[in-house]
Amino acid sequence: MGRRVVDDPEFIFELRVCRWAERQWPPTGEGRDLAVLVARQLGIRSRRYDTLVFECDPVALDARGVFGDDRLESDMLHVLTNAPTSYGYYRDVLPDPGYSWNHVRETIHAADERGLIDTRRDSNRIEIRRRYRYPDWVNRVVAIENKPDLSASAAAALADQIERDVALGLADEVWVATEATDDDVTPALYERLPVEAGILAVGETVDVAWNATALATDEPGTRILDRPDGGEHDLSAARFEYASVAWKREKRRQIAERAYERGWRSYVDTMRPDCREFELRDPDLPLPYCRAKGRYVTSAECRHACGSFTPEPPAWRSKGWPIEGGPGKGYKRLLARQRDRRR
């Protein structure tokens, strides 16, 4: 495949990969009837993934909807997944959370206000009962690192991160997406990346240059803390710690909840669609375009401090021109509807 010349920054490349994954996952073409949820820039404290693809059980994903569009934090999940089907004193029916019971009680009140559990008082004792069963709606989690243009040095730095991802095994598969070249894919990737990582060559189409190997998410993982620089006189030992299966399961569920709330179109929340120069030229592939700059723009560029920022007239936002608040709010509604359809 010939190299496709583009001026898109990595941010735009990332959005292109997200849209492709939403429509075409899995890349092998098998199992296209999967329910797929795609999100970007999510992860754990020590690792933020560019793109995450969640392969979901369609029925369970639909059942998740009864809990609302907002994410369920870890303390809320602790209550919802352990609440009994009949009333019981919360300290008796919930496992010890490892933190203050006062915080658990506050979470119970929050869950009750959101209509997620039933509560009642027996004297001064708060009893709880499950209203809905929280479903196990995610089957597999796939991480994609987006690097459109890779030099040998950049590939070396990326390889170190991918090796850590493979060792930890938080995701079921790890992929790298890069711009297609005349050599099909950047040769440095083949030389540097661990064999377990898949490679996607992104051009007019997205081709699998190397298939990913399924990782052992149901086994303890290895969190690499430090490793030798590899110099001739470097005799230092690598430092690592183990990540338990329970820890991995909890982190996957927390990440999935954040993905359910945000999706990948939430980038518009950090941009200025209320600027006259902002435009989504293709609603089916909603890439943020700036008419003043004559190109696609990143979140860092599209902000109030931009010298080309031209706010919409207040009348557009307050008097319903041309439809309920002007083009900017229209773009936000469009992306929100698309996100809701995926959920």
Secondary structure, DSSP 4 states (H G I P E B T S, - for coil): -PPPP----HHHHHHHHHHHHHHH-STTSTTTTSEEEEEEEEEETTEEEEEEEEEE-HHHHHHHGGG-SS---HHHHHHHHH--SS-EEHHHHSPP-SS-HHHHHHHHHHHHHTTSEEEEEETTEEEEEESSPPP--EEEEEEEEE-SS--HHHHHHHHHHHHHHHHHT-SSEEEEEEE--TTSS-HHHHHHS-TTSEEEEESSSEEEEEPPPPP-TTS-EEEEEE-----TT--PPPEEEEE-HHHHHHHHHHHHHHHHHH-SGGGGGGS-TTBTTEEES-TTS--EEETTTTEE--TTTSSTT-TT--BPPHHHHHTTTTTSSHHHHHHHHHHHHHHHHH-
